[in-house]
Amino acid sequence: MGRIVRTISRDASVVCSAIDGKDIVARIEQIHQTSAVCTAALGRLALGASLLGFGLKDEDNSVTLRMDGGGPAGTLIAVSDSYGNVKAYISNPVVEIPLNKQGKLDVSGAVGTNGTLSVIKDLGMREPYSGQIPIVSGEIAEDITSYLATSEQVPSVCALGVLVAPDLTVEQAGGFLIQLLPFAPDEAIDAIERNIKNMQSVTKMLSQGMTPEQIAMKALDGLEPNVLDDFEVSYKCDCTKERVERALISLGNSELDSLAEDENTEVRCHFCDKVYNFSRADILALKK
């Protein structure tokens, strides 16, 4: 199980959420059989979605992050519920490209920078809220920061990290998100800037044994922070046979007739790889 923690400054002007999502990203690698750079890319997007989804107002709210950067990894999607549980998908799970100039996995090269980051929030309204920005770097954390500043006018700092071992196992994965409210004083902004400057990378902090609470407290050091929430989070797909049936019905009778030509139809969930089987009779029974 992963863990996510939310803290708030004493004057309630700054909020910081932090996540240890090693188990989540390990599950992503297991389900999608991703190469190292794709594990890092999709893992970062999933953790970012979890940080954005955590604390949405209502239990059935959700947030979806979609990156279409034109890179060899194709489209990346991550969906989080209001508890920070997340599921994710990548079009091309195996990408082999050289390391970047820093000798690290080239997430930006895999994702691409010629495209958009879309954020869709389902808040229980008639229509979901949707925002979109051009991809800034393809490194994902910077793109989320840019989205929050541009589309939601919330000054933020997002840091995400995934450390993948040579054998493709996930050694560390986590991140934090700092958000400033409009009334945040200059002193708080200065403190955060100092803290961020002095903080090591997320994966290094996790490797040293720091917990999400400790990371969040360090980010808000000097602002007398307190813990608001502390929850376990996991990779969680909410697919069901009933949802798959609704998706099949939406194809229309003509397409269902075409599927019914086969004795058995197999439908595989993109997010969790679960397989649902439908007989010819099952398919025909879905016709309206």
Residue frames as qw, qx, qy, qz and C-alpha x, y, z in Angstrom:
[[0.000, 0.886, 0.463, 0.000, 0.00, 0.00, 0.00],
 [0.358, 0.418, -0.045, 0.834, 1.11, 3.53, -0.71],
 [0.295, -0.648, -0.508, 0.485, 0.55, 6.45, 1.61],
 [0.187, 0.581, 0.218, 0.762, -0.57, 10.03, 1.04],
 [0.358, -0.552, -0.470, 0.587, -0.50, 12.85, 3.58],
 [0.145, 0.747, 0.251, 0.599, -1.82, 16.40, 3.44],
 [0.443, -0.415, -0.376, 0.700, -0.49, 19.18, 5.66],
 [0.085, 0.863, 0.306, 0.393, -1.44, 22.83, 6.07],
 [0.324, 0.304, -0.330, 0.833, 0.39, 25.87, 7.38],
 [0.151, -0.376, -0.674, 0.617, -0.75, 27.38, 10.65],
 [0.209, 0.392, 0.091, -0.891, -2.34, 30.36, 8.89],
 [0.620, 0.414, 0.657, -0.114, -4.03, 27.99, 6.39],
 [0.336, 0.796, -0.171, -0.474, -2.49, 29.83, 3.43],
 [0.324, 0.533, -0.746, -0.234, -0.38, 26.94, 2.13],
 [0.915, -0.082, 0.290, -0.267, -1.24, 23.26, 1.65],
 [0.205, 0.556, -0.783, -0.187, 1.20, 20.48, 0.87],
 [0.953, -0.018, 0.168, -0.253, 0.35, 16.89, -0.04],
 [0.068, 0.600, -0.788, -0.119, 3.02, 14.20, -0.31],
 [0.948, 0.065, 0.024, -0.311, 2.86, 10.59, -1.47],
 [0.255, -0.425, 0.857, 0.142, 4.93, 7.44, -1.23],
 [0.799, 0.345, 0.054, -0.490, 3.67, 5.57, -4.28],
 [0.050, -0.462, 0.863, 0.199, 6.25, 2.83, -4.77],
 [0.420, 0.163, 0.884, -0.122, 3.61, 0.09, -4.64],
 [0.528, 0.686, 0.261, -0.428, 1.40, 1.98, -7.08],
 [0.346, 0.733, -0.468, -0.352, 4.14, 2.35, -9.68],
 [0.205, -0.280, 0.936, 0.061, 5.28, -1.24, -9.15],
 [0.538, 0.389, 0.704, -0.250, 1.73, -2.32, -9.97],
 [0.469, 0.771, -0.082, -0.423, 1.78, -0.16, -13.09],
 [0.109, 0.581, -0.767, -0.249, 4.96, -1.92, -14.25],
 [0.358, -0.018, 0.927, -0.109, 3.44, -5.31, -13.46],
 [0.562, 0.552, 0.513, -0.340, 0.18, -4.69, -15.34],
 [0.509, 0.822, -0.034, -0.253, 1.52, -2.86, -18.38],
 [0.872, -0.020, 0.252, 0.419, 4.96, -4.53, -18.61],
 [0.220, 0.975, -0.034, 0.002, 6.52, -1.13, -19.18],
 [0.707, 0.329, -0.223, 0.585, 10.12, -0.43, -20.10],
 [0.475, -0.332, -0.385, 0.718, 12.12, 1.63, -17.60],
 [0.051, 0.008, 0.069, 0.996, 11.45, 5.04, -19.13],
 [0.419, -0.387, -0.522, -0.634, 7.73, 4.27, -19.56],
 [0.567, -0.476, -0.620, 0.258, 7.50, 3.10, -15.94],
 [0.314, -0.248, -0.231, 0.887, 9.00, 6.44, -14.90],
 [0.123, -0.139, -0.301, -0.935, 6.74, 8.47, -17.18],
 [0.526, -0.435, -0.576, -0.450, 3.44, 6.73, -16.40],
 [0.560, -0.386, -0.587, 0.440, 4.42, 6.45, -12.74],
 [0.168, -0.108, -0.157, 0.967, 4.96, 10.19, -12.49],
 [0.322, -0.245, -0.372, -0.835, 1.65, 10.94, -14.18],
 [0.597, -0.429, -0.667, -0.119, -0.19, 8.52, -11.87],
 [0.461, -0.349, -0.483, 0.658, 1.36, 10.05, -8.76],
 [0.004, 0.017, 0.050, 0.999, 0.53, 13.54, -10.02],
 [0.462, -0.357, -0.537, -0.608, -3.07, 12.49, -10.59],
 [0.585, -0.420, -0.657, 0.225, -3.22, 11.03, -7.09],
 [0.300, -0.227, -0.307, 0.874, -1.98, 14.29, -5.57],
 [0.203, -0.096, -0.229, -0.947, -4.55, 16.29, -7.56],
 [0.545, -0.340, -0.639, -0.423, -7.40, 13.89, -6.87],
 [0.465, -0.276, -0.693, 0.477, -6.73, 13.52, -3.16],
 [0.085, -0.376, -0.405, 0.829, -9.13, 15.76, -1.29],
 [0.190, -0.247, -0.513, -0.800, -11.66, 16.40, -4.05],
 [0.399, -0.247, 0.268, -0.841, -14.86, 17.47, -2.34],
 [0.837, -0.048, 0.152, -0.523, -17.16, 14.48, -2.86],
 [0.671, -0.263, 0.693, 0.021, -16.54, 10.76, -2.66],
 [0.747, 0.401, 0.514, 0.127, -17.51, 10.10, -6.28],
 [0.241, 0.924, -0.190, -0.230, -15.38, 12.92, -7.73],
 [0.858, -0.037, 0.311, 0.407, -12.43, 12.07, -9.94],
 [0.114, 0.860, -0.286, -0.408, -9.64, 13.71, -11.94],
 [0.884, 0.264, 0.301, 0.239, -8.15, 12.48, -15.21],
 [0.118, -0.771, 0.396, 0.485, -4.76, 13.55, -16.56],
 [0.836, 0.408, 0.339, 0.144, -4.02, 12.91, -20.23],
 [0.187, -0.711, 0.405, 0.544, -0.72, 13.65, -21.93],
 [0.782, 0.515, 0.316, 0.156, -0.47, 13.63, -25.73],
 [0.262, -0.805, 0.271, 0.459, 3.05, 14.83, -26.40],
 [0.667, 0.685, -0.227, -0.184, 3.76, 13.22, -29.73],
 [0.128, -0.624, 0.771, -0.020, 6.55, 11.08, -28.29],
 [0.430, 0.183, -0.857, -0.218, 7.13, 7.36, -28.85],
 [0.071, 0.095, 0.873, -0.473, 5.24, 6.45, -25.65],
 [0.169, -0.469, -0.704, -0.506, 2.03, 7.71, -27.25],
 [0.413, -0.619, -0.103, -0.660, -0.87, 8.78, -25.04],
 [0.309, -0.014, -0.790, 0.530, -0.56, 8.55, -21.25],
 [0.484, -0.545, -0.263, -0.632, -3.67, 8.59, -19.03],
 [0.277, -0.047, -0.794, 0.538, -4.03, 8.53, -15.25],
 [0.460, -0.559, -0.347, -0.597, -7.29, 8.67, -13.28],
 [0.207, 0.057, -0.734, 0.645, -7.57, 9.32, -9.54],
 [0.377, -0.683, -0.595, -0.194, -10.52, 9.18, -7.18],
 [0.204, -0.854, 0.060, -0.474, -11.00, 11.60, -4.29],
 [0.803, -0.575, 0.150, 0.045, -8.99, 9.35, -1.97],
 [0.043, -0.773, 0.589, 0.232, -5.92, 9.36, -4.20],
 [0.711, 0.012, 0.694, 0.111, -6.39, 5.81, -5.51],
 [0.278, 0.677, -0.350, -0.585, -5.29, 5.76, -9.12],
 [0.811, 0.215, 0.521, 0.156, -5.28, 3.76, -12.35],
 [0.032, 0.735, -0.367, -0.569, -3.22, 4.43, -15.47],
 [0.822, 0.395, 0.399, 0.099, -2.71, 3.52, -19.13],
 [0.103, -0.664, 0.449, 0.588, -0.03, 4.06, -21.78],
 [0.764, 0.529, -0.087, -0.357, -0.40, 3.48, -25.53],
 [0.758, 0.458, -0.437, 0.159, 3.11, 2.15, -26.10],
 [0.733, -0.674, 0.083, -0.052, 4.46, 0.55, -22.90],
 [0.814, -0.227, 0.256, 0.470, 7.87, -0.36, -24.30],
 [0.364, 0.919, -0.082, 0.129, 10.11, 2.48, -25.46],
 [0.803, -0.287, 0.085, 0.516, 13.89, 2.21, -25.64],
 [0.329, 0.884, -0.023, 0.330, 15.70, 5.54, -26.01],
 [0.569, 0.250, -0.424, 0.659, 19.10, 6.82, -24.77],
 [0.405, -0.618, -0.445, 0.506, 19.47, 8.43, -21.34],
 [0.138, 0.968, 0.157, 0.141, 19.20, 12.22, -21.22],
 [0.386, 0.711, -0.333, 0.485, 22.12, 14.65, -20.79],
 [0.417, -0.640, 0.449, -0.463, 22.02, 14.14, -17.02],
 [0.215, 0.250, -0.943, 0.050, 22.41, 10.39, -17.46],
 [0.399, 0.129, 0.706, -0.571, 18.84, 9.74, -16.32],
 [0.340, 0.426, 0.826, 0.144, 15.79, 8.18, -17.93],
 [0.006, -0.038, 0.275, 0.961, 14.61, 10.52, -20.68],
 [0.221, 0.522, 0.752, -0.337, 10.96, 10.90, -19.68],
 [0.260, 0.685, 0.002, -0.681, 10.57, 14.02, -21.79],
 [0.131, 0.372, -0.743, -0.541, 11.94, 12.20, -24.83],
 [0.062, 0.202, 0.977, 0.044, 9.47, 9.35, -24.34],
 [0.183, 0.646, 0.595, -0.441, 6.45, 11.59, -23.69],
 [0.353, 0.480, 0.427, 0.680, 7.29, 14.28, -26.22],
 [0.138, -0.439, -0.277, 0.844, 6.82, 18.04, -26.00],
 [0.160, 0.019, -0.443, -0.882, 4.72, 18.69, -29.08],
 [0.371, -0.416, -0.783, -0.278, 1.25, 18.35, -27.64],
 [0.377, -0.565, 0.031, -0.733, -0.99, 18.98, -24.66],
 [0.133, -0.084, -0.868, 0.471, -1.71, 18.09, -21.06],
 [0.456, -0.422, -0.367, -0.693, -5.44, 17.80, -20.44],
 [0.018, -0.016, -0.798, 0.602, -7.03, 17.73, -17.00],
 [0.478, -0.362, -0.505, -0.621, -10.65, 16.61, -16.64],
 [0.077, -0.063, 0.737, -0.668, -12.36, 16.90, -13.27],
 [0.435, -0.408, -0.689, -0.412, -15.63, 15.06, -12.75],
 [0.009, -0.108, 0.544, -0.832, -17.20, 16.96, -9.85],
 [0.118, 0.420, 0.862, -0.258, -20.69, 15.57, -10.16],
 [0.273, 0.502, 0.033, -0.820, -21.91, 18.44, -12.33],
 [0.776, 0.517, 0.223, -0.286, -23.78, 18.05, -15.60],
 [0.742, 0.608, -0.201, 0.199, -20.51, 18.37, -17.52],
 [0.792, -0.331, -0.073, 0.507, -16.99, 17.64, -16.26],
 [0.029, -0.952, 0.173, 0.250, -14.60, 20.58, -15.92],
 [0.871, 0.208, 0.199, 0.397, -11.86, 20.38, -18.52],
 [0.044, -0.934, 0.234, 0.268, -8.64, 22.36, -18.93],
 [0.887, 0.261, 0.170, 0.340, -5.80, 22.01, -21.39],
 [0.108, -0.905, 0.284, 0.299, -2.34, 23.54, -21.78],
 [0.693, 0.591, -0.409, 0.060, 0.58, 23.02, -24.16],
 [0.905, -0.285, -0.125, 0.292, 3.16, 20.64, -22.71],
 [0.120, -0.961, 0.248, 0.026, 5.98, 22.66, -21.17],
 [0.091, -0.674, 0.732, 0.042, 8.74, 20.10, -20.70],
 [0.812, 0.120, -0.520, -0.237, 7.30, 16.59, -20.89],
 [0.257, 0.255, -0.800, 0.478, 8.84, 15.89, -17.48],
 [0.425, -0.505, -0.730, -0.178, 5.27, 15.88, -16.08],
 [0.386, -0.573, -0.473, 0.547, 5.80, 17.64, -12.73],
 [0.137, -0.249, 0.112, 0.952, 6.62, 20.91, -14.48],
 [0.175, -0.267, -0.641, -0.698, 3.62, 20.44, -16.74],
 [0.375, -0.617, -0.690, 0.054, 1.28, 19.93, -13.79],
 [0.312, -0.491, -0.239, 0.778, 2.72, 23.04, -12.12],
 [0.019, -0.054, 0.367, 0.928, 2.16, 25.02, -15.32],
 [0.255, -0.456, -0.745, -0.415, -1.41, 23.73, -15.63],
 [0.361, -0.638, -0.589, 0.340, -2.31, 24.77, -12.09],
 [0.223, -0.432, -0.037, 0.873, -0.84, 28.25, -12.58],
 [0.048, 0.023, -0.513, -0.857, -2.35, 28.77, -16.04],
 [0.350, -0.346, -0.719, -0.490, -5.76, 27.10, -15.91],
 [0.523, -0.623, -0.580, 0.046, -6.63, 27.29, -12.21],
 [0.046, 0.793, -0.160, 0.587, -4.57, 30.36, -11.22],
 [0.791, -0.609, 0.043, -0.028, -3.11, 28.47, -8.25],
 [0.205, 0.759, -0.600, 0.147, 0.61, 29.12, -7.66],
 [0.960, -0.224, 0.122, -0.117, 2.03, 25.65, -7.03],
 [0.069, 0.635, -0.767, -0.070, 5.15, 23.54, -6.82],
 [0.970, 0.016, 0.081, -0.230, 5.00, 19.91, -7.96],
 [0.037, 0.609, -0.790, -0.059, 7.84, 17.41, -7.64],
 [0.956, 0.045, 0.109, -0.269, 7.60, 13.81, -8.80],
 [0.084, 0.631, -0.766, -0.087, 10.15, 11.02, -8.96],
 [0.980, 0.006, 0.088, -0.179, 10.38, 7.36, -9.93],
 [0.092, -0.658, 0.742, 0.094, 13.59, 5.36, -9.46],
 [0.952, 0.197, -0.050, -0.230, 13.76, 2.23, -11.60],
 [0.589, -0.507, 0.603, 0.182, 16.39, -0.45, -10.99],
 [0.136, 0.447, -0.735, -0.492, 18.34, -2.11, -13.85],
 [0.076, 0.124, 0.987, 0.073, 16.10, -5.19, -13.50],
 [0.223, -0.380, -0.486, -0.755, 13.08, -2.88, -14.11],
 [0.411, -0.581, -0.669, 0.213, 11.77, -3.13, -10.54],
 [0.076, -0.835, -0.084, -0.539, 10.64, 0.09, -8.88],
 [0.532, -0.012, -0.553, 0.642, 12.98, 1.11, -6.07],
 [0.067, -0.438, -0.439, 0.782, 11.30, 4.38, -5.06],
 [0.038, 0.477, 0.546, 0.688, 8.40, 6.49, -6.27],
 [0.204, -0.670, -0.561, 0.442, 6.72, 9.51, -4.79],
 [0.215, 0.479, 0.232, 0.819, 6.08, 13.21, -4.99],
 [0.135, -0.549, -0.530, 0.632, 4.68, 16.30, -3.35],
 [0.117, 0.625, 0.449, 0.627, 2.41, 19.17, -4.35],
 [0.206, -0.399, -0.383, 0.807, 2.47, 22.57, -2.67],
 [0.074, 0.652, 0.536, 0.531, -0.41, 24.95, -3.36],
 [0.169, -0.145, -0.313, 0.923, -0.64, 28.57, -2.22],
 [0.067, 0.757, 0.648, -0.057, -3.95, 30.24, -1.52],
 [0.277, 0.768, 0.191, 0.545, -4.51, 33.84, -2.72],
 [0.338, -0.906, 0.054, -0.249, -3.93, 35.30, 0.74],
 [0.883, -0.165, -0.110, 0.425, -0.57, 33.59, 1.30],
 [0.176, -0.955, 0.116, 0.209, 1.82, 36.22, 2.71],
 [0.497, 0.754, -0.421, 0.084, 5.18, 37.00, 1.15],
 [0.312, -0.594, 0.705, -0.231, 6.88, 35.44, 4.17],
 [0.840, 0.032, 0.513, -0.176, 5.27, 32.09, 3.39],
 [0.767, 0.640, -0.047, 0.002, 6.34, 32.29, -0.24],
 [0.153, 0.790, -0.566, 0.179, 9.90, 33.10, 0.81],
 [0.576, -0.391, 0.679, -0.231, 9.93, 30.17, 3.26],
 [0.896, 0.275, 0.333, -0.107, 8.75, 27.74, 0.60],
 [0.584, 0.764, -0.265, 0.071, 11.35, 28.96, -1.87],
 [0.123, -0.683, 0.685, -0.220, 14.09, 28.39, 0.74],
 [0.745, -0.158, 0.604, -0.236, 12.73, 24.97, 1.63],
 [0.868, 0.474, 0.126, -0.075, 12.50, 23.80, -1.99],
 [0.369, 0.806, -0.449, 0.115, 16.03, 25.00, -2.66],
 [0.206, -0.563, 0.750, -0.279, 17.34, 22.95, 0.27],
 [0.853, -0.008, 0.417, -0.315, 15.34, 19.79, -0.41],
 [0.213, -0.287, 0.856, 0.374, 16.83, 16.78, -2.17],
 [0.446, 0.018, -0.629, -0.636, 14.99, 14.92, -4.91],
 [0.788, -0.235, 0.082, -0.563, 11.89, 12.99, -3.88],
 [0.932, 0.090, -0.351, -0.005, 13.49, 9.62, -4.60],
 [0.419, 0.373, -0.586, 0.585, 16.57, 10.52, -2.53],
 [0.378, -0.375, 0.392, -0.750, 14.41, 11.56, 0.42],
 [0.912, -0.106, -0.046, -0.393, 12.42, 8.34, 0.20],
 [0.799, 0.271, -0.489, 0.221, 15.63, 6.30, -0.13],
 [0.157, 0.393, -0.581, 0.695, 16.80, 7.89, 3.12],
 [0.255, -0.318, -0.874, 0.263, 13.68, 6.59, 4.84],
 [0.171, 0.094, 0.202, -0.960, 11.67, 9.80, 4.94],
 [0.219, 0.485, 0.838, -0.121, 7.91, 9.36, 5.15],
 [0.119, 0.638, 0.477, 0.593, 5.35, 11.41, 3.19],
 [0.370, -0.881, -0.290, 0.048, 4.57, 13.28, 6.41],
 [0.576, -0.530, 0.124, 0.610, 8.22, 14.18, 6.91],
 [0.396, 0.217, 0.454, 0.768, 8.56, 15.33, 3.30],
 [0.066, -0.784, -0.463, -0.408, 5.43, 17.50, 3.56],
 [0.490, -0.820, -0.161, 0.248, 6.59, 18.96, 6.87],
 [0.574, -0.266, 0.251, 0.733, 9.99, 19.74, 5.38],
 [0.258, 0.483, 0.488, 0.680, 8.36, 21.50, 2.44],
 [0.239, -0.828, -0.284, -0.420, 6.41, 23.73, 4.86],
 [0.649, -0.263, -0.372, 0.609, 9.22, 24.14, 7.39],
 [0.193, -0.038, -0.135, 0.971, 8.92, 27.45, 9.25],
 [0.366, -0.259, -0.317, -0.836, 5.18, 27.72, 8.63],
 [0.354, -0.117, 0.716, -0.590, 4.14, 25.64, 11.65],
 [0.550, 0.044, -0.598, -0.581, 2.37, 22.96, 9.59],
 [0.562, -0.097, 0.686, -0.452, -0.12, 20.42, 10.88],
 [0.023, 0.022, 0.938, 0.344, -1.32, 17.16, 9.33],
 [0.563, 0.086, 0.014, -0.822, -4.84, 17.34, 7.88],
 [0.933, 0.137, 0.007, -0.332, -5.18, 13.86, 6.34],
 [0.105, -0.504, 0.853, 0.081, -3.24, 10.61, 6.23],
 [0.871, 0.192, 0.190, -0.410, -4.51, 7.75, 4.06],
 [0.534, -0.150, 0.768, 0.322, -3.41, 4.54, 2.42],
 [0.560, 0.608, -0.129, -0.549, -3.60, 4.66, -1.38],
 [0.611, -0.095, 0.755, 0.218, -3.28, 2.01, -4.06],
 [0.186, 0.151, -0.655, -0.716, -3.54, 1.23, -7.75],
 [0.371, 0.313, 0.766, -0.421, -7.26, 0.66, -8.06],
 [0.168, -0.028, -0.627, -0.760, -9.31, -0.05, -11.18],
 [0.444, 0.193, 0.539, -0.690, -13.08, 0.23, -10.88],
 [0.429, 0.163, -0.633, -0.623, -13.96, -1.70, -14.02],
 [0.550, 0.067, 0.730, -0.400, -16.91, -4.14, -13.84],
 [0.270, 0.221, 0.858, 0.377, -18.72, -6.37, -16.29],
 [0.178, 0.792, 0.549, -0.200, -21.69, -4.01, -16.12],
 [0.014, -0.798, 0.172, 0.578, -19.51, -1.08, -17.24],
 [0.206, -0.227, 0.781, 0.543, -18.11, -3.14, -20.08],
 [0.263, 0.503, 0.817, 0.100, -21.65, -4.06, -21.13],
 [0.132, 0.872, 0.260, -0.393, -22.62, -0.37, -21.19],
 [0.104, -0.618, 0.485, 0.610, -19.60, 0.35, -23.37],
 [0.246, 0.067, 0.883, 0.395, -20.57, -2.42, -25.77],
 [0.232, 0.706, 0.654, -0.142, -24.16, -1.18, -25.94],
 [0.031, 0.820, -0.030, -0.570, -22.86, 2.27, -26.87],
 [0.265, -0.248, 0.706, 0.608, -21.32, 0.76, -30.01],
 [0.564, 0.312, -0.122, -0.754, -24.79, 0.30, -31.51],
 [0.870, 0.112, 0.402, -0.262, -26.66, -2.69, -32.90],
 [0.735, 0.633, -0.238, -0.058, -24.72, -2.86, -36.14],
 [0.171, 0.642, -0.704, 0.251, -21.39, -3.24, -34.35],
 [0.592, -0.252, 0.660, -0.389, -22.90, -5.73, -31.90],
 [0.906, 0.337, 0.118, -0.226, -24.10, -7.82, -34.85],
 [0.548, 0.674, -0.484, 0.103, -20.58, -7.77, -36.20],
 [0.176, -0.520, 0.752, -0.364, -19.17, -8.91, -32.84],
 [0.779, -0.033, 0.470, -0.414, -21.79, -11.67, -32.65],
 [0.770, 0.486, -0.368, -0.190, -20.32, -13.25, -35.77],
 [0.311, 0.410, -0.802, 0.304, -17.68, -14.70, -33.43],
 [0.673, -0.364, -0.643, -0.041, -18.60, -17.38, -30.94],
 [0.582, -0.619, -0.313, 0.425, -16.80, -15.51, -28.16],
 [0.227, 0.833, -0.031, 0.504, -15.85, -11.85, -27.69],
 [0.681, -0.341, -0.321, 0.563, -13.01, -10.93, -25.37],
 [0.024, 0.908, 0.037, 0.417, -12.83, -7.43, -23.90],
 [0.703, -0.135, -0.351, 0.604, -9.70, -6.44, -22.02],
 [0.234, -0.949, -0.174, 0.121, -9.59, -3.48, -19.61],
 [0.508, 0.700, -0.195, 0.463, -6.88, -1.01, -20.63],
 [0.230, -0.791, 0.333, -0.459, -6.23, -0.04, -17.03],
 [0.595, -0.477, 0.594, -0.257, -5.94, -3.36, -15.21],
 [0.251, 0.353, -0.849, -0.304, -5.70, -5.92, -18.03],
 [0.483, 0.103, 0.781, -0.383, -8.69, -7.83, -16.68],
 [0.161, 0.028, -0.769, -0.618, -10.45, -9.87, -19.37],
 [0.560, 0.232, 0.476, -0.637, -14.23, -10.06, -19.75],
 [0.063, -0.016, 0.897, 0.436, -15.67, -12.78, -21.97],
 [0.563, 0.311, 0.235, -0.729, -19.02, -12.57, -23.78],
 [0.456, 0.171, 0.850, 0.202, -20.68, -15.38, -25.70],
 [0.004, -0.227, -0.575, -0.786, -22.57, -14.77, -28.93],
 [0.300, -0.658, -0.676, -0.140, -25.82, -14.94, -26.93],
 [0.378, -0.596, -0.302, 0.641, -24.47, -12.40, -24.43],
 [0.177, -0.153, 0.286, 0.929, -23.65, -9.95, -27.22],
 [0.146, -0.381, -0.669, -0.621, -27.00, -10.32, -28.93],
 [0.349, -0.660, -0.642, 0.175, -28.79, -9.81, -25.61],
 [0.289, -0.446, -0.132, 0.836, -27.24, -6.33, -25.43],
 [0.095, 0.271, 0.525, 0.801, -29.01, -5.14, -28.59],
 [0.183, 0.363, 0.441, -0.800, -31.67, -2.50, -28.10]]
